[in-house]
Amino acid sequence: MRKPCPVYKAVLLFALCCVFTASISLGTAFAEVVQAAKAPMHDGRAGFGLETIGDKLYAVGGENGSASGMLASVEEYDPQADRWTLKAGLPMPGVHLKTAVIDGLLYVIAGYDPNTKRYLPVQIYDPKTNKWSIKKEIICERYDPAIVVYDGRVYVIGGYDSWGVTQDTVEQFDPNTGDRRLIDRMPAPRFGHGAVILDDILYVAGGANNAYGTVKPLNTLLAFDFRKNAWTQEKPMLVSRMHPALTFVKGQLFVVGGGTEEQFAERYDPSADRWTPLKEPVYGNRNELEVAVLDKVLYLAGGYRQTYMTAVEAWDLSNQ
């Protein structure tokens, strides 16, 4: 039998080394996320607000299994003590709350009261005084949109209006005055989606186009570049998702929940336009949970799986 020539063996060895090195470099980053169970919240909740202010997390309102279906409680989490503390309750609770932080204040931008069938007004929480204020005359008038803060301004993306018409709008909304301005339109309307900002780019993932009839979740990922004022459609997610939670950690987009039982979470690398599935969480799959980042630790809280969950877990990404 003819023996391979030395040159061929050298080239083959070099190629194998390159493949091995590439697989190590791609597989190591974020491959082993350190997961840990944390102290549970006082109240089980889904579809709530979860925000980072300073060195604390704040869980606000949401849906639960009570007669009203809504939760007014607000909790503050201290990661150093691993302890949740009840704070002043939300004056006007609702479902599908959308929150944001501006200048150290926590804003409830959008929400809906299913009992009165009315949108919620803007409500503002000051963690320094533990007090709420209400701007009764300022109402976002969107059900189940996505909310982001970019350059100190609030943007309301999609959702549907009081007529049940799903919107494709991206609007700049001032929660202190009620002024709004149309910035652009998405390629298609959607609600129940997630959105997040990284480096002047707005990412919009999941949701559905139609709020009535058969709701078909989407796996699409859209990107809007504020500098170029242009949309692009990125590589779709591995699974379709409704009410996913989105956040960026170290330049990677994490999309959590809202999908199938088999695929709880995935991450997206914008530079490579590539999705990677993540391992199962401590408390298993659930929908309408919320996520927040503090000191390179990704916190996953609440959600719904046969019951409204109090569960909290932390994914430590500091050593990745």
C-alpha positions as CSV (number, residue, x, y, z in Angstrom):
1,M,0.0,0.0,0.0
2,R,1.2,3.4,-0.9
3,K,2.4,5.5,2.1
4,P,1.2,9.1,2.5
5,C,4.0,11.5,1.6
6,P,5.5,13.6,4.5
7,V,4.1,16.8,3.0
8,Y,0.6,15.4,2.9
9,K,0.8,14.3,6.6
10,A,2.1,17.7,7.6
11,V,-0.7,19.5,5.9
12,L,-3.3,17.1,7.4
13,L,-1.8,17.6,10.9
14,F,-1.9,21.3,10.5
15,A,-5.5,21.3,9.4
16,L,-6.6,19.1,12.3
17,C,-4.8,21.4,14.7
18,C,-6.6,24.4,13.3
19,V,-10.0,22.7,13.5
20,F,-9.3,21.6,17.1
21,T,-8.1,25.1,18.1
22,A,-11.2,26.7,16.5
23,S,-13.5,24.3,18.2
24,I,-11.9,25.0,21.6
25,S,-12.1,28.8,21.1
26,L,-15.8,28.6,20.0
27,G,-16.8,26.1,22.6
28,T,-15.2,27.6,25.6
29,A,-16.8,31.1,25.5
30,F,-20.0,30.9,27.5
31,A,-20.0,27.1,27.3
32,E,-19.9,26.4,31.0
33,V,-22.2,28.9,32.7
34,V,-22.1,28.5,36.5
35,Q,-25.7,28.3,37.6
36,A,-26.9,28.6,41.2
37,A,-30.3,28.8,42.9
38,K,-30.9,32.0,44.9
39,A,-33.4,33.1,47.5
40,P,-36.9,33.0,46.1
41,M,-39.1,36.0,45.8
42,H,-42.0,36.5,48.4
43,D,-44.6,36.3,45.6
44,G,-44.8,34.2,42.5
45,R,-45.2,36.3,39.4
46,A,-45.0,36.4,35.6
47,G,-45.1,39.2,33.1
48,F,-43.6,41.6,35.6
49,G,-40.9,44.2,35.6
50,L,-37.4,43.3,36.7
51,E,-34.8,46.2,36.7
52,T,-31.3,46.9,38.0
53,I,-30.8,50.1,40.0
54,G,-27.4,50.5,41.6
55,D,-26.4,47.3,43.3
56,K,-30.0,46.0,43.7
57,L,-32.7,44.3,41.6
58,Y,-36.4,45.3,41.7
59,A,-39.3,43.0,40.9
60,V,-42.5,45.0,40.1
61,G,-46.1,43.8,40.0
62,G,-47.1,41.2,37.3
63,E,-49.6,38.5,37.0
64,N,-50.4,35.9,39.7
65,G,-53.1,33.4,40.6
66,S,-55.2,35.8,42.7
67,A,-58.9,36.6,42.0
68,S,-57.9,39.9,40.3
69,G,-55.1,38.1,38.4
70,M,-52.7,41.0,39.2
71,L,-50.0,41.6,41.8
72,A,-49.1,44.9,43.4
73,S,-46.1,43.8,45.4
74,V,-42.6,45.2,44.8
75,E,-39.5,43.5,46.0
76,E,-35.9,44.5,46.3
77,Y,-33.1,42.0,46.0
78,D,-29.7,42.3,47.7
79,P,-27.3,39.9,46.0
80,Q,-24.7,40.2,48.7
81,A,-27.2,39.1,51.4
82,D,-29.2,36.9,49.0
83,R,-32.4,38.4,50.4
84,W,-35.6,39.8,49.0
85,T,-37.3,42.7,50.8
86,L,-40.9,43.9,50.3
87,K,-41.1,47.6,49.3
88,A,-43.9,50.0,48.7
89,G,-46.5,48.4,46.5
90,L,-47.5,49.4,43.0
91,P,-50.4,51.9,43.3
92,M,-52.1,50.7,40.1
93,P,-51.2,47.1,39.2
94,G,-51.8,45.4,35.9
95,V,-50.7,42.7,33.5
96,H,-47.9,42.7,30.9
97,L,-46.1,45.5,32.7
98,K,-43.3,47.2,30.8
99,T,-40.7,49.0,32.9
100,A,-37.6,51.1,32.4
101,V,-35.0,52.9,34.5
102,I,-34.2,56.5,33.8
103,D,-31.9,58.6,36.1
104,G,-32.1,56.1,38.9
105,L,-35.9,56.1,38.9
106,L,-38.0,53.0,38.0
107,Y,-40.8,53.8,35.5
108,V,-43.8,51.6,34.8
109,I,-44.3,52.7,31.2
110,A,-47.1,50.4,30.0
111,G,-49.5,47.9,31.4
112,Y,-53.2,47.0,31.3
113,D,-55.9,46.4,33.9
114,P,-58.1,43.5,32.7
115,N,-60.8,44.4,35.3
116,T,-61.3,48.0,34.2
117,K,-60.2,47.2,30.6
118,R,-58.0,50.3,30.7
119,Y,-54.3,51.1,30.1
120,L,-52.3,52.0,33.1
121,P,-50.9,55.5,33.5
122,V,-47.2,56.1,34.0
123,Q,-46.0,55.3,37.5
124,I,-42.6,56.2,39.0
125,Y,-40.8,54.6,41.9
126,D,-37.9,56.3,43.8
127,P,-35.8,53.6,45.5
128,K,-34.2,56.3,47.7
129,T,-37.5,57.3,49.3
130,N,-39.4,54.1,48.7
131,K,-42.3,56.1,47.3
132,W,-44.4,56.0,44.1
133,S,-45.9,58.8,42.1
134,I,-48.5,58.6,39.4
135,K,-48.9,60.6,36.3
136,K,-52.6,59.9,35.7
137,E,-52.8,62.0,32.6
138,I,-49.9,60.2,30.8
139,I,-50.8,56.9,29.3
140,C,-48.8,54.9,26.7
141,E,-51.9,53.3,25.1
142,R,-50.1,50.2,24.0
143,Y,-50.8,46.6,25.1
144,D,-47.9,44.2,25.3
145,P,-45.2,46.3,23.4
146,A,-41.5,46.1,24.1
147,I,-39.7,49.0,25.9
148,V,-36.1,50.1,25.7
149,V,-34.1,53.1,26.8
150,Y,-31.6,54.5,24.3
151,D,-29.6,57.7,24.9
152,G,-31.7,58.5,27.9
153,R,-35.0,58.3,25.9
154,V,-37.8,55.7,26.1
155,Y,-38.8,53.8,22.9
156,V,-42.0,51.9,22.6
157,I,-41.9,49.1,20.0
158,G,-45.0,47.4,18.6
159,G,-47.8,46.1,20.8
160,Y,-51.4,46.5,19.9
161,D,-53.9,49.4,20.4
162,S,-57.3,49.6,21.9
163,W,-58.9,48.4,18.7
164,G,-56.8,45.2,18.8
165,V,-54.7,46.3,15.8
166,T,-51.1,45.1,16.1
167,Q,-48.6,47.9,15.5
168,D,-45.3,48.0,13.6
169,T,-44.3,51.4,15.1
170,V,-41.1,52.4,16.9
171,E,-42.0,55.5,18.9
172,Q,-40.0,57.8,21.1
173,F,-42.1,58.3,24.2
174,D,-41.6,60.9,27.0
175,P,-43.1,59.4,30.2
176,N,-42.9,62.7,32.0
177,T,-44.8,64.8,29.4
178,G,-46.7,62.1,27.3
179,D,-45.1,63.4,24.1
180,R,-44.5,60.8,21.5
181,R,-42.8,60.8,18.1
182,L,-42.7,58.2,15.4
183,I,-39.1,57.1,14.7
184,D,-39.6,54.3,12.2
185,R,-41.7,51.2,11.5
186,M,-40.7,47.5,11.7
187,P,-40.9,45.4,8.6
188,A,-44.0,43.7,10.1
189,P,-46.2,44.4,13.2
190,R,-45.7,42.3,16.3
191,F,-46.6,42.1,20.0
192,G,-45.4,39.9,22.8
193,H,-41.8,40.3,21.6
194,G,-38.6,41.2,23.4
195,A,-36.2,44.1,22.7
196,V,-32.8,45.3,23.8
197,I,-30.1,47.8,22.8
198,L,-26.4,47.2,22.1
199,D,-24.0,49.7,20.5
200,D,-26.7,51.9,18.9
201,I,-28.6,48.9,17.5
202,L,-32.1,47.9,18.6
203,Y,-32.7,44.1,18.5
204,V,-36.2,42.8,18.4
205,A,-36.9,39.1,18.8
206,G,-39.9,36.7,18.8
207,G,-43.5,37.7,19.5
208,A,-46.4,37.3,17.1
209,N,-47.9,39.3,14.2
210,N,-51.6,38.9,15.1
211,A,-53.2,39.2,18.6
212,Y,-56.5,37.4,17.5
213,G,-57.3,34.0,16.1
214,T,-54.4,31.6,16.1
215,V,-51.3,33.2,17.6
216,K,-48.2,32.0,15.9
217,P,-45.0,32.8,17.7
218,L,-42.1,34.0,15.6
219,N,-38.4,33.0,15.5
220,T,-37.3,36.2,13.7
221,L,-34.6,38.6,14.9
222,L,-34.7,42.1,13.6
223,A,-32.0,44.8,14.0
224,F,-32.5,48.6,13.7
225,D,-29.4,50.7,13.4
226,F,-30.2,54.2,14.9
227,R,-27.2,55.7,13.1
228,K,-28.1,54.4,9.7
229,N,-31.9,54.5,10.3
230,A,-32.2,51.1,8.7
231,W,-33.5,47.6,9.5
232,T,-31.8,44.3,8.8
233,Q,-33.1,40.8,9.4
234,E,-30.5,38.7,11.3
235,K,-30.3,34.9,11.5
236,P,-33.5,33.5,13.1
237,M,-33.6,32.0,16.5
238,L,-33.4,28.2,17.0
239,V,-37.0,28.1,18.1
240,S,-40.0,30.4,17.9
241,R,-40.7,32.4,21.1
242,M,-43.6,34.3,22.7
243,H,-42.8,36.7,25.5
244,P,-39.1,36.0,25.6
245,A,-36.8,37.9,28.0
246,L,-33.8,39.6,26.3
247,T,-30.6,41.0,27.6
248,F,-26.9,41.5,26.5
249,V,-24.0,40.2,28.5
250,K,-20.4,40.8,27.3
251,G,-21.6,41.6,23.8
252,Q,-23.8,38.4,23.5
253,L,-27.6,38.5,23.2
254,F,-29.3,36.1,25.7
255,V,-32.9,35.1,24.8
256,V,-34.6,33.2,27.6
257,G,-38.0,31.6,27.9
258,G,-41.1,31.7,25.7
259,G,-40.0,28.8,23.6
260,T,-40.4,25.0,23.7
261,E,-39.8,22.7,26.6
262,E,-36.7,21.4,24.8
263,Q,-35.0,24.8,24.2
264,F,-35.3,27.1,27.2
265,A,-32.5,29.6,26.3
266,E,-30.1,30.5,23.5
267,R,-27.5,33.2,22.9
268,Y,-26.7,35.2,19.8
269,D,-23.2,36.4,18.7
270,P,-23.8,39.5,16.5
271,S,-20.3,39.4,15.1
272,A,-20.7,35.9,13.9
273,D,-24.4,36.0,13.2
274,R,-24.7,32.7,15.1
275,W,-27.1,31.2,17.7
276,T,-26.0,28.7,20.3
277,P,-28.3,26.7,22.6
278,L,-27.7,27.0,26.4
279,K,-28.0,24.2,28.9
280,E,-31.1,23.7,31.0
281,P,-31.7,26.1,33.9
282,V,-31.8,25.2,37.6
283,Y,-35.6,25.4,37.8
284,G,-36.5,24.1,34.3
285,N,-38.4,25.8,31.5
286,R,-41.1,28.4,32.1
287,N,-42.7,31.3,30.3
288,E,-43.0,35.1,31.0
289,L,-40.0,35.1,33.4
290,E,-37.8,38.1,33.5
291,V,-34.0,38.6,33.4
292,A,-31.6,41.3,34.7
293,V,-27.9,41.7,34.8
294,L,-25.8,42.8,37.8
295,D,-22.0,42.6,38.0
296,K,-21.8,40.2,35.0
297,V,-24.3,37.9,36.6
298,L,-27.5,37.1,34.8
299,Y,-30.5,36.7,37.1
300,L,-33.6,34.8,36.0
301,A,-36.7,35.4,38.1
302,G,-40.3,34.2,38.3
303,G,-42.3,33.0,35.3
304,Y,-45.1,30.5,34.8
305,R,-45.1,26.7,34.6
306,Q,-48.4,25.3,35.9
307,T,-48.1,27.8,38.7
308,Y,-46.7,31.3,39.2
309,M,-43.1,30.8,40.3
310,T,-41.1,32.5,43.0
311,A,-37.9,30.9,41.8
312,V,-34.7,32.9,41.2
313,E,-31.4,31.6,39.8
314,A,-28.1,33.3,38.9
315,W,-25.9,32.5,35.9
316,D,-22.4,33.7,36.7
317,L,-20.6,34.8,33.5
318,S,-17.8,36.7,35.2
319,N,-15.1,34.1,34.4
320,Q,-16.2,33.6,30.8
